[in-house]
Each structure stands twice: as structure tokens, then as C-alpha cells.
């Protein structure tokens, strides 16, 4: 399968997910972005179009770890940021990626720190 076809399929999955997953003020959306070297997550209120909290592994203390370790760190930090913003429950937006590996590590770390999906 060519790279362009994989990217097209992922874009279709992402659009399909975004058509059904929407964050509210009570339960905002946790959006995850993973590049080749870094992980970032945002908690977004889709009603007011505001970012409630965001965390990235760029320039963090886990910058030299594996991508899975970075994802787990981002998950724990986004949960802490959510608690500061008085957010206890979120809707998980995995951006068209499989719930496996780095995505799962981020989600599990956020759940362990008390964020409810």
C-alpha cells in the first residue's frame, strides 16, 4: 500500500470520527497529535472554540525518551492540566489512528491520573 493511500485512508477515518465526536463545555474533546518525534494533546471546547489545556513533548524533560514514553508523559500532564482547569471528563479524539501503542499509552496515563473518558 502506498504512503499516499495510507494518508488518504487516515484522513477519511479522521473526518468520520470528527463528524461524530464533538466536545462540549461539560465534556470537552481530547485531541491527540503524534509526529515522528513528538506527541501533543489538547483539550478543546468545540462549543466556544477554545483550547482549555494543551501539552506537548517538544522541549520537555522526556525529550530523549521513546515515543511511547513521551506519549505516556503527555497523557499524565494533560490530565494534570485538565484538573487545574476543572475538567474531569473528556471525549477522546484519536485523530484517525488505531487505539494501540502510543495512543493507548497516552490514554492509559491520562486515565491513571483521574481523567474520565
Secondary structure, DSSP 8 states (H G I E B T S, - for coil): --HHHHHHHHHHHHHHHHHH----SSS-EEEEEE-SS-EEEEEEETTTTEEEEEEE-TTSTTTTS-HHHHHHHHHHHHHHHHHHTT--B-EEE-TT--SSTHHHHHHHHHHHTT-B-
